[in-house]
Amino acid sequence: MTTLERFDPTGIQRVLCIVAHPDDMEYGGSAAVAEWTAQGIEVSYLLLTAGEAGMRGVAPEVAGPLRAAEQRAACDVVGVTDLTILDLPDGLVEHSIETRRRIAHAIRQARPDAIFTMTWDLEAGWGLNHADHRATGLAVVDAIRDADNPWLFREQLTDGLTEWKTTWLLATAHRPDHAIEVSERALELGIASLAAHREYLEALPDHPTPHDLVTGVLTGGGEQAGLPFALPVHAYRMG
């Protein structure tokens, strides 16, 4: 039964994807990115951390650069050239004014029509959500409004930088009401982008294969939307 409406990207020229860690975009989200870049939509990534605390057997000073390099490779697969990784501490991201400030600045610079992020709910489809995902998602919600308010973070509004109103917030794994249609080719690129996190995935022996995981997400979304493959999202039109 079709339960999700197809998301229409008409009018979207720029998308900013904001997540906490390297690999967060690759659990289905990067397939949507591959679809967008193939359509000529400009996509940028903003990661709040380098994921340096994410590999139990690898010291942070080694894991951070390694995971950043794997994220760069994953971006290359799906046509993303603009990757920014902030220096917030992995595992300790806060839903704070400073986090909002840094995200708002990135929004004002990128001037996206849509912002893509992960769910901020405590319970997600895979179980209890990571603290960094929750803090990041909430900070993104607030920063979208902050970026459009000329009286907030006024020190940023110099050298031609102005406030910016984003039209859409797209949240994955978050009570979906829409589906982003993706082609079989975008599915393949989404799988390859997750596989680019090779050493990170090797440190997780019980992790599903990139093929099984990404295919499962996108075929499940497609079934809900009456499409071969689709990414389920909650699409908020920002007022």
Summary of the structure (lengths in Angstrom):
residues: 239
radius of gyration: 16.9
end to end distance: 30.9
largest distance: 51.9
contacts: 847
relative contact order: 0.21
helix: 41%
strand: 18%
